[in-house]
Amino acid sequence: MLAGAALAWASTATLVARARDPRGLWFDPTQLPSYSGRLERWISNPAGEVDRGLFREGTQFVFPPAEADALMGAIERGGSIAVWGIRARTAPVVTMLAWAKADSDPASFVERPAWFASSRPGEQRLMLAGRIEAPLLTPQGENMGVILAEGGSIRLGVDQHKALAAKLGVGDTVAAEGLGTRRGDLAAIDAQRLGKDQNSLEGLPEPRR
């Protein structure tokens, strides 16, 4: 009986150790600040990959698409989540280095953090329209498009967003057409035309090179 108890304890300890294993990182990400809240939604990029989440409190957190299945399998919309990572200096966006359902739970570590926003394109021609809930942010905190309250996101170049900033305030309505991906409730596009509604779409400023 004692042997069985010892074996069970050893198995539990192994599982916890694996959950906390930083997979080759030279530091422990859970020494970094943690950001906790309720999940408002998952957000995909135009290639159809889920690579960020939005807290109900407004903070965004970005991660590599390879983490999406584990995150989405563990955290439902409205569920609690704790994220350890690096927050941009100028905007509420965190590059995720570790996560858990609560900051008291064993953390899962991110092997290759998403230090830069994905640029992978989509292939479907789509139209998205709605009310702007928040700007879409790069991991460095720059505006690179918008998140719609109705679901979906519209991606722009950083310079394009700056040029169109007067039309892209939180609460404004916007419509855009471009190439992207729609999968169930998740949709995202790279805007090629944009306007206040579907009847006022115009081409975008050329991005700087």
C-alpha positions, 0 to 999 in steps of 0.5 A: 500500500505504501509502495502504491502511495509512493508511486502515485505521489511520484507520478503526480510530481512528475506531471507537475514538473512537466507542466512547469518545465520551461522546455529549454528556457534559461529563466522561469517565465512565472517570475514575470508579471501575471495578468489575470481576467476573463476571456472575452474571445479568441482572435484569428489572423487572416491565415486562419490561425488563432494567435491572440486572445482578448480579456474582458478587461481589454488587454490583448495577449499574443501567442504562437499558433502552435499554442492555440489548440491547448489554450482553446481546449482549456479556456472557454469564452468567459473562463478565467485565464492567467498570462505571464509575459512582457507587456508593451510599454505604450498599449495593453498587449502582452506577449505570452510566455506562460499561461494557466487557468489561474495564477495559482495553477501549474503553468504551461510554458510557451516554447517560441513566443510570438515576438512579432505579429504574423504576416501570413495572408489569407486566400478567401475574399471576404467582407467584414463590417461592424463597430470597432471594439478595440485596436488590433495591436502588435506585440510592441503596442502599435495599432495594426487594424481593429477588432470588431464587437460583432466578431472578426478583425481587420488587419492593416499595416502600421503606417496604414492605420496611422494614416486612417486613424481618424476613421478607426476610433473605438465605437466607430463603424467600419467596413472592409474588404480583403483576403482572409479566412472565416472559420465559424465565429472566427474571421480576419482579413487583410483590408484592401478597401475600407470605409464607414460602410459597405457603400463607401469602400475606398482603396488604402494608402500604399504601405511604406517600404 
